[in-house]
């Protein structure tokens, strides 16, 4: 008959390999597997958290880009409004020049002088009119030269005597330039 020894002893009765070593080896392998499994789970959880954080950061970035687009839109609108305000301011300035010039001419016009034409191109000014005497023309030019709205370069370019309705009158043309600031304002240019 055959005997099968299920005990861990050899034929001579000596004990076989130590079970403690085997248990330690199996326990060590189990611990390594548990550690690897733990590290794997940790990496999977970390990767999942990083993906969630990435999605969150992308959403934040998208919102910030929308806000930047709105800010750019507001900046553009602000620039447009500032340009419109500047145009309005320039128009107000342009109105003032011609108004002051016409007011000065009206205030300084002698009783026996009347105007037939007034032309202003840039800073050049031409005034045409009629007067009963040469002295009235000279007084008119003198008054305009004293005004801050006209330069002292105003002069009578031509004058001639003519008869209108049985009355001798002098027709005249006065030419000159406006001072720099008033020329720009009167011409409608930005000061």
The 8 nearest C-alpha neighbors of each residue, nearest first, counted from 0:
[[1, 2, 3, 4, 10, 5, 6, 9],
 [2, 0, 3, 4, 5, 10, 6, 9],
 [1, 3, 4, 0, 5, 10, 6, 9],
 [2, 4, 5, 1, 6, 0, 10, 9],
 [3, 5, 6, 2, 7, 8, 9, 10],
 [6, 4, 3, 7, 8, 2, 9, 15],
 [7, 5, 4, 8, 9, 15, 14, 3],
 [6, 8, 15, 14, 5, 9, 16, 4],
 [9, 7, 14, 15, 13, 12, 6, 10],
 [8, 10, 12, 11, 13, 15, 14, 7],
 [11, 9, 12, 8, 13, 4, 14, 7],
 [10, 12, 9, 13, 8, 14, 15, 4],
 [13, 11, 9, 8, 10, 14, 15, 7],
 [12, 14, 8, 9, 11, 15, 10, 7],
 [13, 15, 8, 7, 12, 9, 16, 17],
 [16, 14, 8, 7, 9, 17, 13, 6],
 [17, 15, 18, 14, 7, 20, 21, 8],
 [16, 18, 19, 20, 15, 21, 14, 7],
 [19, 17, 21, 20, 22, 16, 23, 15],
 [18, 20, 22, 17, 21, 23, 24, 16],
 [21, 19, 23, 18, 22, 17, 24, 16],
 [20, 22, 18, 24, 19, 23, 25, 17],
 [23, 21, 19, 25, 20, 24, 26, 18],
 [24, 22, 26, 20, 21, 25, 27, 19],
 [23, 25, 27, 21, 26, 22, 20, 28],
 [24, 26, 22, 28, 27, 23, 29, 21],
 [27, 25, 23, 29, 24, 28, 22, 30],
 [28, 26, 30, 24, 29, 25, 23, 31],
 [27, 29, 31, 25, 30, 26, 32, 24],
 [28, 30, 26, 32, 27, 31, 33, 25],
 [31, 29, 33, 27, 32, 28, 34, 26],
 [32, 30, 34, 28, 33, 29, 35, 27],
 [31, 33, 29, 35, 30, 34, 36, 28],
 [32, 34, 36, 30, 31, 35, 37, 29],
 [35, 33, 37, 31, 36, 32, 30, 38],
 [36, 34, 32, 38, 37, 33, 39, 31],
 [35, 37, 33, 39, 34, 38, 32, 40],
 [38, 36, 34, 40, 39, 35, 33, 41],
 [37, 39, 41, 35, 40, 36, 34, 42],
 [40, 38, 36, 42, 41, 37, 35, 43],
 [39, 41, 43, 37, 38, 42, 44, 36],
 [40, 42, 38, 44, 39, 43, 45, 37],
 [43, 41, 45, 39, 44, 40, 46, 38],
 [42, 44, 40, 46, 45, 41, 39, 47],
 [43, 45, 47, 41, 42, 46, 40, 48],
 [46, 44, 42, 48, 47, 43, 41, 49],
 [47, 45, 49, 43, 48, 44, 42, 50],
 [48, 46, 44, 50, 45, 49, 43, 51],
 [47, 49, 45, 51, 46, 50, 52, 44],
 [50, 48, 52, 46, 51, 47, 53, 45],
 [49, 51, 53, 47, 52, 48, 46, 54],
 [50, 52, 48, 54, 49, 53, 55, 47],
 [53, 51, 49, 55, 50, 54, 56, 48],
 [54, 52, 50, 56, 55, 51, 49, 57],
 [55, 53, 57, 51, 52, 56, 58, 50],
 [54, 56, 52, 58, 53, 57, 51, 59],
 [57, 55, 59, 53, 58, 54, 60, 52],
 [56, 58, 60, 54, 59, 55, 53, 61],
 [59, 57, 61, 55, 56, 60, 54, 62],
 [58, 60, 56, 62, 57, 61, 63, 55],
 [61, 59, 57, 63, 58, 62, 56, 64],
 [60, 62, 58, 64, 59, 63, 57, 65],
 [63, 61, 65, 59, 64, 60, 66, 58],
 [62, 64, 66, 60, 65, 61, 67, 59],
 [63, 65, 67, 61, 66, 62, 68, 60],
 [66, 64, 68, 62, 63, 67, 69, 61],
 [65, 67, 63, 69, 68, 64, 70, 62],
 [68, 66, 70, 64, 69, 65, 63, 71],
 [67, 69, 65, 71, 66, 70, 64, 72],
 [70, 68, 72, 66, 67, 71, 73, 65],
 [69, 71, 67, 73, 72, 68, 74, 66],
 [72, 70, 74, 68, 69, 73, 67, 75],
 [71, 73, 69, 75, 70, 74, 68, 76],
 [74, 72, 76, 70, 75, 71, 77, 69],
 [75, 73, 71, 77, 72, 76, 70, 78],
 [76, 74, 78, 72, 73, 77, 71, 79],
 [75, 77, 73, 79, 78, 74, 80, 72],
 [78, 76, 74, 80, 75, 79, 73, 81],
 [77, 79, 75, 81, 76, 80, 74, 82],
 [78, 80, 76, 82, 77, 81, 75, 83],
 [81, 79, 83, 77, 82, 78, 84, 76],
 [82, 80, 84, 78, 83, 79, 77, 85],
 [81, 83, 85, 79, 80, 84, 78, 86],
 [84, 82, 80, 86, 85, 81, 79, 87],
 [83, 85, 87, 81, 86, 82, 80, 88],
 [84, 86, 82, 88, 83, 87, 81, 89],
 [87, 85, 89, 83, 84, 88, 90, 82],
 [86, 88, 84, 90, 85, 89, 91, 83],
 [89, 87, 85, 91, 90, 86, 84, 92],
 [90, 88, 92, 86, 91, 87, 189, 93],
 [91, 89, 93, 87, 92, 88, 86, 94],
 [90, 92, 88, 94, 89, 93, 87, 95],
 [93, 91, 89, 95, 90, 94, 184, 88],
 [94, 92, 187, 184, 90, 91, 95, 96],
 [95, 93, 91, 92, 96, 97, 90, 98],
 [94, 96, 98, 92, 93, 97, 99, 91],
 [97, 95, 185, 184, 99, 98, 94, 93],
 [98, 96, 185, 100, 99, 95, 101, 94],
 [97, 99, 95, 101, 96, 100, 102, 94],
 [100, 98, 102, 96, 97, 101, 103, 95],
 [99, 101, 97, 103, 102, 98, 96, 104],
 [102, 100, 104, 98, 103, 99, 97, 105],
 [101, 103, 99, 105, 100, 104, 98, 106],
 [104, 102, 106, 100, 105, 101, 99, 107],
 [103, 105, 101, 107, 102, 106, 108, 100],
 [104, 106, 102, 108, 103, 107, 101, 100],
 [107, 105, 103, 104, 108, 102, 109, 101],
 [108, 106, 104, 105, 142, 103, 109, 139],
 [107, 109, 105, 106, 139, 104, 112, 110],
 [110, 108, 112, 111, 107, 139, 135, 138],
 [111, 109, 112, 108, 113, 135, 130, 107],
 [110, 112, 109, 130, 131, 135, 113, 132],
 [113, 111, 130, 109, 110, 129, 108, 135],
 [114, 112, 129, 128, 130, 115, 111, 108],
 [113, 115, 128, 116, 127, 129, 112, 126],
 [114, 116, 128, 127, 113, 117, 129, 126],
 [117, 115, 127, 114, 126, 128, 118, 125],
 [116, 118, 126, 125, 127, 119, 115, 124],
 [119, 117, 125, 124, 126, 116, 120, 123],
 [118, 120, 124, 123, 125, 121, 117, 122],
 [121, 119, 123, 122, 124, 118, 186, 125],
 [120, 122, 186, 123, 182, 119, 183, 185],
 [121, 123, 182, 177, 176, 120, 124, 186],
 [124, 122, 176, 120, 121, 119, 175, 177],
 [123, 125, 119, 175, 176, 174, 118, 122],
 [126, 124, 174, 118, 173, 117, 119, 127],
 [125, 127, 117, 173, 172, 116, 174, 118],
 [128, 126, 172, 116, 115, 171, 114, 117],
 [129, 127, 114, 115, 171, 113, 170, 116],
 [128, 130, 170, 169, 113, 112, 171, 114],
 [131, 129, 112, 169, 132, 111, 168, 113],
 [130, 132, 168, 111, 169, 112, 167, 129],
 [133, 131, 134, 135, 130, 169, 168, 136],
 [132, 134, 136, 135, 137, 169, 130, 131],
 [133, 135, 137, 132, 136, 138, 139, 131],
 [134, 136, 138, 132, 133, 137, 139, 130],
 [137, 135, 139, 133, 134, 138, 140, 130],
 [136, 138, 134, 140, 139, 135, 141, 133],
 [139, 137, 141, 135, 136, 140, 134, 142],
 [138, 140, 136, 142, 137, 141, 108, 135],
 [141, 139, 143, 137, 142, 138, 144, 136],
 [142, 140, 138, 144, 139, 143, 137, 145],
 [141, 143, 139, 145, 144, 140, 107, 138],
 [144, 142, 140, 146, 145, 141, 149, 139],
 [145, 143, 151, 141, 146, 142, 149, 150],
 [144, 146, 142, 143, 141, 147, 151, 149],
 [147, 145, 143, 148, 144, 149, 142, 103],
 [146, 148, 149, 145, 150, 144, 178, 143],
 [147, 149, 146, 100, 181, 177, 178, 150],
 [150, 148, 177, 147, 146, 144, 178, 143],
 [151, 149, 152, 178, 177, 144, 176, 153],
 [150, 152, 144, 153, 149, 145, 143, 175],
 [153, 151, 150, 175, 154, 176, 144, 149],
 [154, 152, 175, 151, 174, 150, 144, 173],
 [155, 153, 173, 174, 156, 152, 175, 140],
 [154, 156, 173, 157, 172, 174, 171, 153],
 [157, 155, 173, 172, 154, 174, 158, 171],
 [158, 156, 172, 171, 155, 159, 173, 170],
 [159, 157, 171, 170, 169, 172, 160, 156],
 [160, 158, 170, 169, 161, 171, 157, 168],
 [159, 161, 169, 168, 170, 167, 158, 162],
 [162, 160, 168, 167, 169, 159, 163, 170],
 [161, 163, 167, 166, 168, 165, 164, 160],
 [162, 164, 166, 165, 167, 161, 168, 169],
 [165, 163, 166, 162, 167, 168, 161, 131],
 [164, 166, 163, 162, 167, 168, 161, 131],
 [167, 165, 163, 162, 164, 168, 161, 131],
 [166, 168, 162, 161, 163, 165, 160, 131],
 [169, 167, 131, 161, 160, 130, 162, 166],
 [168, 170, 160, 130, 159, 129, 131, 161],
 [169, 171, 129, 159, 158, 128, 160, 168],
 [172, 170, 158, 128, 157, 127, 129, 169],
 [171, 173, 127, 157, 156, 126, 155, 158],
 [174, 172, 155, 126, 156, 154, 125, 127],
 [175, 173, 125, 153, 154, 124, 156, 126],
 [176, 174, 153, 124, 152, 123, 154, 125],
 [175, 177, 123, 122, 124, 150, 178, 152],
 [176, 178, 182, 149, 122, 150, 181, 179],
 [177, 179, 150, 181, 182, 180, 149, 176],
 [180, 178, 182, 181, 183, 177, 122, 184],
 [181, 179, 183, 182, 178, 184, 190, 177],
 [182, 180, 184, 183, 178, 179, 185, 96],
 [183, 181, 122, 177, 185, 179, 180, 184],
 [184, 182, 188, 186, 181, 180, 185, 190],
 [183, 185, 96, 93, 181, 187, 186, 182],
 [184, 186, 96, 97, 182, 187, 183, 181],
 [187, 185, 121, 183, 184, 188, 182, 120],
 [186, 188, 93, 184, 185, 183, 189, 90],
 [187, 189, 183, 186, 184, 190, 93, 185],
 [190, 188, 89, 187, 183, 184, 93, 92],
 [189, 183, 188, 184, 180, 92, 89, 187]]
